[in-house]
Amino acid sequence: MLVDTQPATHQHMPASAEVRDEWVNSQLIGVLMDSAMPALVAAFLALPVMVYLMAGEVYAPVLVIWAALLSAVLAYRYRMIGLYRLRYDSVGGPMRMTFIKRYGWTWVAVGVLWGASVGITVHQASVQTQFVCALVVMGHGLISLTTFSAYLPLFRRYTNALVLSMLVSLLLPSVMGGAEPGALKMMVSMALLVLIFWWLLRMAGDRLHQVQRASLELQFANQELIDSLTQQTRASMRAVTTKNRFLASAAHDLRQPVHALSLYADWLATEPEMARDIAPRILQSTRAINELFDSLFDLTRIDAGNYKVRLQHVDVQQLFADMALQFEPVAAGKSLRLRTHARPTRIWADPVVLRRILGNLVSNALRHTQKGGVLLGLRHREDMLMFEVWDTGVGIAREHQQAIFQEFFRVSQHQGTEDSLGLGLTIVSKLATLMGYQLALHSVANRGSVFRVMLPAFTQGEPAENAPDSEVIRVSTWG
């Protein structure tokens, strides 16, 4: 079972431009649909007025067909708005874009039909009727400025359809019907005015859209900043909590050996003849204090990023021999057997860091093993090297196998933990992460544990030819 050696933190990263644009476009579509219903109501109210004005003045079948088509499209758009409220209003991003792609043609159809009303009245209705109908059509163009400009592609399609339909309605009957030069001149002039109206409408729509987009982009940036500050605040609160727990636990662990040392010193002062019995206890307390300070300093350097890694070739057999020499007295003192196993191997690593990782694991295994022994070995795999520390100790229950890598965590029911500082495995976890090693644990309560430190292929790359062994080198290939 792999053990997550990283704290559960979530670093906030600035969103990409694609994510921002997707969110902004989704909000702009929402603004568009929020304005769709008022525009639809205005169209429903204007339609009977225009039919009333044109009735009796234009060709009746054409008027009926036009009014029926426009009514059908407006009714369909009413149903479409209801569908949007039901299915798409609560979602964003791609779903809203899918909605626009599926139903965007309705805006184009409405623009074409409103523009066609100009052609129905030209050369047929009275000047007053033509004027009123032209005002209604231009009014719908102005309404589109405030309702459709939120989503620029749809606004442009609507205004292009509206104006193109008006131009065709003005010029086509005059050209095909052979209108007199004066009438044709009037139609061309009106067409030019329509083009000017279209140009002004497009310019105003673009600017209004830019204002709306800028406002939403600012809202997105503010929300991003708020999220970032929230994450930083939570991280700071976690850091304060960790610091308080750290100081409390460190004070508790430091107080015991210091208090014992004080008692032994007083005892030695009053009974000098007991020096032979007291001296080993003083040394034990001193070692406990040194171990605590060393662990605290290691954690501080790692967390501050000041722990310098110096890579060089390491002879694994020699490393194991040195560690056996260091820990065999501890094992012998508990009547345990300490064994090592490794074939001749040279690896590329920081010997100090590697010794610290394996030493903490072996020390932890010896501390929690009462009978049997501890095995330190090296396995070779196709894509990695795997250091293993086996023990026949008390084991670790499944519910504690994640927590043991936290600072000052100790399983209360374990025997032999009274001298444990609860920092050894934390240092192992942090150093393994620093080196790019993978850390795994398999343990069965009351039967023993095995810790594995896996050195992936990318950690075994060779340095540059002329680089000294002590330099810090980033590696990416198997050596």
PyMOL commands that set and color helices and strands:
alter all, ss='L'
color gray80, all
select helices_A, chain A and resi 17-54+60-88+94-103+105-121+127-147+152-176+181-270+272-304+316-333+351-367+398-400+403-405+424-435+457-460
alter helices_A, ss='H'
color red, helices_A
select strands_A, chain A and resi 312-315+337-341+346-349+373-380+384-391+438-444+448-456
alter strands_A, ss='S'
color yellow, strands_A
deselect
rebuild
show_as cartoon
